[in-house]
């Protein structure tokens, strides 16, 4: 039975400001609206300065954390979040769990569940709480392995994925392919996140996923792990090159994490050929354009950029991904180029995030750029072949 939204939000406010708060998450959006952040998480923490309410918001590129003092500061912060048009609130406290969902008509659907915990929730005793979409201690990693650094990369990539996919209207099943998956840490983690129940922090989606890698031993290993995890009916692995691996039917979402050099171009080419609705690609090395820059003198006054090897290599990175983004826009994609993880964790931290709009952008500036620098991007060759 729908409830009054104002009254439901007032109940959520009381719980967020109550000393018994354990954890709260706001996500999604109401119909026809767009919150200024894609997700917010609140929890009590114990700092040296005393008890604080920690608020972690994600703007789609990275999380932002602040700790507010109880009283007017916390009340103002909570009130600001409650004015955001989130579609869902999940609030856990010492006495109850409340889930609020805003319907398409703007009504409130509220589910309440009593908690067996009758004590006040203790704040977490550390000065910094990391937000994980898939906790590094998740049992999944006991099966698939992966270093701490790799788990941080995967979690950061998942946050970008969470910010990319809409909260409503996704295909069912959602077909996903991970190109150049290697040991498939991202493949397994993305599958786990996308299919996990919403109340467990996942998306609760019906997903069919394929991981592609050129090595047959990787395929066999990964298929064995999928079987062990109970995923084999919806997650499989294929051996083959990115350009030739058989993936049918065409995927809606294409992932590529650190496919080396022109392998990223091959992944983007296949995604365009499939008409994928979403593409997330984190490039690795950029040898191809760098080699072309070494073969010819720089135009005009730009010799200072390419005369020194290290500057030439870094410029090649920027030029390569700028041209890739332009080519995708020419194929009807809206493209964002962002950092998906801090450079302290990996220097290969750039992410090309694309969504199909069907409206191509003119290639005038792209043509001028390749003419000026006399380069021929691999992606352009593939798209024109």
C-alpha positions as CSV (number, residue, x, y, z in Angstrom):
1,X,0.0,0.0,0.0
2,X,1.6,3.3,-1.1
3,X,2.4,5.8,1.7
4,X,2.9,9.5,1.8
5,X,6.4,10.3,0.6
6,X,7.0,13.2,3.0
7,X,6.1,11.1,6.0
8,X,8.3,8.3,4.8
9,X,11.3,10.6,4.3
10,X,10.7,12.1,7.8
11,X,10.9,8.5,9.2
12,X,14.2,8.0,7.3
13,X,15.5,11.3,8.7
14,X,14.8,10.2,12.2
15,X,16.6,6.9,11.7
16,X,19.6,8.6,10.0
17,X,20.1,11.0,13.0
18,X,19.4,8.3,15.6
19,X,22.4,7.1,17.7
20,X,21.4,3.5,16.8
21,X,22.1,4.0,13.1
22,X,24.2,1.2,11.7
23,X,24.3,1.9,7.9
24,X,22.2,3.6,5.3
25,X,22.5,3.6,1.5
26,X,20.7,5.9,-1.0
27,X,20.8,5.1,-4.7
28,X,18.8,5.1,-7.9
29,X,16.7,8.0,-9.1
30,X,13.1,9.0,-9.3
31,X,11.4,9.1,-12.6
32,X,12.3,12.1,-14.7
33,X,15.0,13.3,-12.2
34,X,18.7,13.0,-11.7
35,X,20.4,13.3,-8.3
36,X,23.6,15.2,-8.1
37,X,25.4,12.0,-6.9
38,X,24.7,8.4,-7.9
39,X,25.0,6.9,-4.5
40,X,25.3,7.9,-0.8
41,X,26.3,5.8,2.1
42,X,26.1,6.9,5.8
43,X,27.4,5.2,8.9
44,X,28.7,6.1,12.4
45,X,32.5,6.2,12.9
46,X,34.6,6.8,16.0
47,X,37.4,9.3,15.4
48,X,39.9,10.8,17.7
49,X,37.7,13.9,17.7
50,X,34.7,11.9,18.8
51,X,31.7,10.2,17.2
52,X,30.9,11.4,13.7
53,X,28.5,10.5,11.0
54,X,30.5,9.5,7.9
55,X,28.9,10.3,4.6
56,X,30.4,8.8,1.4
57,X,28.9,10.1,-1.9
58,X,29.9,9.0,-5.4
59,X,29.5,11.4,-8.3
60,X,30.1,8.7,-10.9
61,X,33.8,9.1,-11.1
62,X,35.0,8.6,-7.6
63,X,33.8,8.5,-3.9
64,X,34.0,11.6,-1.7
65,X,34.1,11.2,2.1
66,X,33.3,13.6,4.9
67,X,32.7,13.2,8.6
68,X,30.1,15.5,10.2
69,X,29.6,16.1,13.9
70,X,26.3,15.2,15.6
71,X,23.8,18.0,16.0
72,X,23.2,20.9,13.5
73,X,26.1,19.8,11.2
74,X,24.7,16.3,10.8
75,X,21.2,17.5,10.5
76,X,22.1,19.9,7.7
77,X,24.0,17.2,5.8
78,X,21.1,14.7,6.2
79,X,18.5,17.2,5.1
80,X,20.6,18.0,2.0
81,X,20.7,14.3,1.1
82,X,17.0,13.9,1.6
83,X,16.3,16.6,-0.9
84,X,18.1,14.6,-3.5
85,X,15.6,12.7,-5.8
86,X,16.9,9.2,-4.9
87,X,14.7,6.4,-5.8
88,X,15.7,4.1,-3.0
89,X,16.8,4.4,0.7
90,X,18.0,1.4,2.7
91,X,18.5,2.2,6.4
92,X,19.7,-0.3,9.0
93,X,19.5,0.6,12.7
94,X,19.8,-1.1,16.1
95,X,16.1,-1.7,16.2
96,X,14.9,-2.0,12.6
97,X,15.6,-2.0,8.9
98,X,13.6,0.3,6.7
99,X,13.6,0.2,2.9
100,X,11.9,3.1,1.0
101,X,11.3,2.9,-2.7
102,X,9.7,5.7,-4.7
103,X,7.4,4.5,-7.4
104,X,7.0,5.9,-10.8
105,X,4.0,7.8,-9.6
106,X,6.0,9.4,-6.8
107,X,4.4,7.3,-4.0
108,X,6.4,5.7,-1.2
109,X,6.6,2.0,-0.8
110,X,8.1,1.2,2.6
111,X,9.1,-2.1,4.0
112,X,10.0,-2.4,7.7
113,X,11.7,-5.2,9.5
114,X,12.4,-5.5,13.2
115,X,16.0,-6.2,14.2
116,X,17.0,-8.6,16.9
117,X,19.8,-6.2,18.0
118,X,18.5,-4.3,21.0
119,X,21.6,-2.3,21.7
120,X,22.9,0.9,20.4
121,X,25.0,0.5,17.3
122,X,28.7,1.1,18.1
123,X,30.5,3.4,15.7
124,X,33.3,1.9,13.6
125,X,36.6,2.5,15.3
126,X,38.9,3.9,12.7
127,X,39.4,7.3,11.0
128,X,38.8,6.1,7.5
129,X,36.3,3.7,6.1
130,X,36.8,2.5,2.6
131,X,33.7,1.9,0.5
132,X,33.7,-1.3,-1.4
133,X,31.0,-2.5,-3.9
134,X,32.6,-5.9,-3.5
135,X,34.4,-6.3,-0.2
136,X,38.1,-7.4,-0.5
137,X,37.2,-10.1,2.0
138,X,34.3,-11.4,-0.1
139,X,34.4,-15.3,-0.3
140,X,34.6,-14.9,-4.1
141,X,38.3,-13.9,-3.8
142,X,39.1,-17.0,-1.8
143,X,38.2,-19.0,-5.0
144,X,39.6,-16.7,-7.7
145,X,42.6,-15.2,-5.9
146,X,44.0,-11.8,-6.8
147,X,46.4,-9.5,-5.1
148,X,45.2,-6.6,-2.9
149,X,46.2,-4.2,-5.7
150,X,44.2,-6.1,-8.2
151,X,41.1,-6.1,-5.9
152,X,41.4,-2.4,-5.5
153,X,41.4,-1.9,-9.3
154,X,38.5,-4.2,-9.7
155,X,36.5,-2.5,-7.0
156,X,37.2,0.9,-8.6
157,X,36.1,-0.4,-12.0
158,X,32.9,-1.7,-10.5
159,X,32.1,1.7,-9.1
160,X,32.5,3.1,-12.6
161,X,30.2,0.4,-13.8
162,X,27.6,1.1,-11.1
163,X,27.6,4.8,-12.2
164,X,27.2,3.9,-15.8
165,X,24.3,1.5,-15.9
166,X,20.8,3.0,-15.3
167,X,18.8,1.9,-12.4
168,X,15.7,1.1,-14.5
169,X,15.0,-0.3,-17.9
170,X,17.9,-2.6,-18.4
171,X,17.6,-5.6,-20.7
172,X,16.8,-8.9,-19.2
173,X,18.9,-10.9,-19.4
174,X,21.7,-8.3,-19.6
175,X,24.3,-9.7,-21.9
176,X,27.9,-8.8,-20.9
177,X,31.3,-9.6,-22.5
178,X,34.7,-9.0,-21.0
179,X,37.3,-8.9,-23.7
180,X,40.9,-9.8,-22.9
181,X,39.8,-11.1,-19.5
182,X,43.0,-12.9,-18.5
183,X,42.6,-14.4,-15.0
184,X,39.1,-12.9,-15.1
185,X,39.2,-11.1,-11.7
186,X,37.0,-8.4,-13.2
187,X,34.8,-10.9,-15.0
188,X,33.9,-12.8,-11.8
189,X,33.6,-9.6,-9.7
190,X,31.3,-7.9,-12.2
191,X,29.1,-11.0,-12.5
192,X,28.9,-11.2,-8.7
193,X,28.1,-7.5,-8.3
194,X,25.5,-7.4,-11.1
195,X,23.7,-10.6,-10.0
196,X,23.9,-10.2,-6.2
197,X,20.6,-9.2,-4.5
198,X,20.0,-5.5,-3.9
199,X,19.9,-5.8,-0.2
200,X,23.3,-7.4,-0.4
201,X,24.7,-4.4,-2.3
202,X,24.3,-5.8,-5.8
203,X,22.0,-5.0,-8.7
204,X,19.9,-8.1,-8.6
205,X,20.0,-8.5,-12.4
206,X,19.6,-11.5,-14.7
207,X,23.0,-11.6,-16.5
208,X,24.5,-13.7,-19.2
209,X,28.3,-13.1,-19.4
210,X,31.2,-14.2,-21.5
211,X,34.9,-13.8,-20.8
212,X,37.2,-13.9,-23.8
213,X,41.0,-14.5,-23.7
214,X,43.4,-15.8,-26.4
215,X,44.8,-18.5,-24.1
216,X,43.0,-21.9,-24.0
217,X,44.5,-22.7,-20.6
218,X,42.9,-19.5,-19.2
219,X,39.6,-20.5,-20.7
220,X,39.8,-23.9,-19.0
221,X,40.9,-22.5,-15.7
222,X,38.2,-19.8,-15.6
223,X,35.4,-22.2,-16.7
224,X,36.5,-24.5,-13.9
225,X,36.2,-21.6,-11.4
226,X,32.8,-20.7,-12.8
227,X,31.7,-24.3,-12.2
228,X,33.0,-24.3,-8.7
229,X,31.2,-21.0,-7.9
230,X,27.9,-22.3,-9.3
231,X,28.0,-19.7,-12.1
232,X,28.5,-21.9,-15.1
233,X,24.9,-21.7,-16.3
234,X,25.2,-18.0,-16.9
235,X,29.0,-17.3,-17.0
236,X,31.3,-18.9,-19.5
237,X,34.7,-18.3,-21.0
238,X,35.9,-18.6,-24.6
239,X,39.3,-18.9,-26.1
240,X,40.1,-16.7,-29.1
241,X,41.4,-13.3,-30.2
242,X,39.4,-10.3,-29.4
243,X,38.7,-9.8,-33.1
244,X,37.6,-13.3,-33.9
245,X,36.2,-14.9,-30.7
246,X,32.6,-16.1,-31.2
247,X,30.2,-14.2,-28.9
248,X,26.5,-14.7,-29.7
249,X,24.1,-13.1,-29.2
250,X,25.6,-9.6,-29.3
251,X,26.2,-8.1,-25.8
252,X,24.6,-5.0,-24.4
253,X,27.7,-4.2,-22.3
254,X,31.4,-4.5,-23.2
255,X,34.2,-4.4,-20.6
256,X,37.9,-4.3,-21.3
257,X,40.4,-3.8,-18.4
258,X,44.0,-3.1,-19.5
259,X,44.0,-4.8,-22.9
260,X,47.5,-4.0,-24.1
261,X,48.1,-1.5,-26.8
262,X,46.0,-2.0,-29.9
263,X,44.0,-4.8,-28.1
264,X,42.0,-2.0,-26.6
265,X,41.2,-0.7,-30.2
266,X,40.1,-4.2,-31.1
267,X,37.8,-4.3,-28.1
268,X,36.3,-1.0,-29.0
269,X,35.9,-2.1,-32.6
270,X,34.0,-5.2,-31.6
271,X,31.8,-3.3,-29.2
272,X,30.9,-0.9,-32.0
273,X,30.2,-3.7,-34.4
274,X,27.9,-5.4,-31.9
275,X,26.1,-2.1,-31.3
276,X,26.7,-2.4,-27.6
277,X,24.8,0.1,-25.5
278,X,27.6,0.6,-23.0
279,X,31.3,0.3,-23.2
280,X,33.8,0.6,-20.4
281,X,37.5,0.3,-21.4
282,X,40.6,1.0,-19.4
283,X,43.5,1.1,-21.8
284,X,46.9,-0.2,-21.0
285,X,50.1,0.7,-22.9
286,X,50.0,2.9,-26.0
287,X,52.9,1.7,-28.2
288,X,51.3,2.1,-31.6
289,X,50.8,5.9,-31.8
290,X,54.1,6.4,-29.8
291,X,56.0,4.5,-32.5
292,X,54.3,6.6,-35.3
293,X,55.4,9.8,-33.5
294,X,59.0,8.6,-33.4
295,X,59.0,8.0,-37.2
296,X,58.1,11.6,-38.2
297,X,59.1,15.1,-37.1
298,X,56.5,16.9,-35.0
299,X,54.5,19.6,-36.8
300,X,54.9,23.3,-36.2
301,X,56.2,24.3,-32.8
302,X,55.4,21.0,-31.2
303,X,59.0,19.5,-31.3
304,X,59.4,20.4,-27.7
305,X,56.6,17.9,-26.9
306,X,58.2,15.0,-28.7
307,X,61.9,15.7,-28.5
308,X,62.2,14.0,-25.1
309,X,61.3,10.3,-24.9
310,X,59.3,10.5,-21.7
311,X,57.2,13.5,-22.9
312,X,56.6,11.8,-26.2
313,X,55.4,8.7,-24.5
314,X,53.0,10.6,-22.3
315,X,51.7,12.7,-25.2
316,X,51.2,9.5,-27.2
317,X,48.9,8.2,-24.4
318,X,46.8,11.4,-24.4
319,X,46.7,11.6,-28.2
320,X,45.7,7.9,-28.5
321,X,42.8,8.1,-26.1
322,X,41.6,11.4,-27.5
323,X,41.4,9.9,-30.9
324,X,39.7,6.8,-29.6
325,X,37.0,9.0,-27.9
326,X,36.5,11.0,-31.0
327,X,36.1,7.9,-33.2
328,X,33.5,6.5,-30.8
329,X,31.6,9.8,-30.8
330,X,31.6,9.5,-34.6
331,X,29.9,6.1,-34.2
332,X,27.1,7.6,-32.2
333,X,28.4,7.2,-28.7
334,X,28.5,9.7,-25.8
335,X,32.0,9.3,-24.3
336,X,33.4,10.4,-21.0
337,X,37.2,10.0,-20.3
338,X,37.8,9.8,-16.5
339,X,40.1,8.3,-13.9
340,X,38.6,5.2,-12.4
341,X,41.3,4.8,-9.6
342,X,44.0,6.9,-8.1
343,X,47.3,6.9,-10.0
344,X,49.0,5.7,-6.8
345,X,47.5,2.3,-7.4
346,X,48.2,2.1,-11.1
347,X,49.4,4.6,-13.7
348,X,47.0,3.0,-16.2
349,X,44.0,4.6,-14.5
350,X,42.2,6.2,-17.4
351,X,38.7,4.9,-18.3
352,X,36.8,5.4,-21.6
353,X,33.1,5.2,-20.7
354,X,30.7,5.2,-23.6
355,X,26.9,5.0,-24.0
356,X,25.2,4.6,-27.4
357,X,23.0,7.5,-28.3
358,X,22.7,6.8,-32.1
359,X,23.7,10.4,-32.9
360,X,27.1,10.6,-34.5
361,X,29.3,13.6,-33.9
362,X,31.1,15.1,-37.0
363,X,34.7,14.1,-37.3
364,X,36.1,17.5,-38.4
365,X,38.4,18.0,-35.4
366,X,39.5,14.3,-35.5
367,X,40.5,14.7,-39.1
368,X,42.4,17.9,-38.4
369,X,44.2,16.2,-35.5
370,X,45.4,13.1,-37.5
371,X,46.3,15.2,-40.4
372,X,48.4,17.6,-38.3
373,X,50.3,14.7,-36.5
374,X,50.3,12.4,-39.5
375,X,49.1,9.4,-37.5
376,X,46.8,6.6,-38.3
377,X,45.0,5.1,-35.3
378,X,44.4,1.4,-35.2
379,X,40.8,1.9,-34.3
380,X,40.2,4.0,-37.4
381,X,41.7,1.2,-39.6
382,X,39.5,-1.4,-38.0
383,X,36.3,0.7,-38.3
384,X,37.1,1.5,-42.0
385,X,38.0,-2.1,-42.9
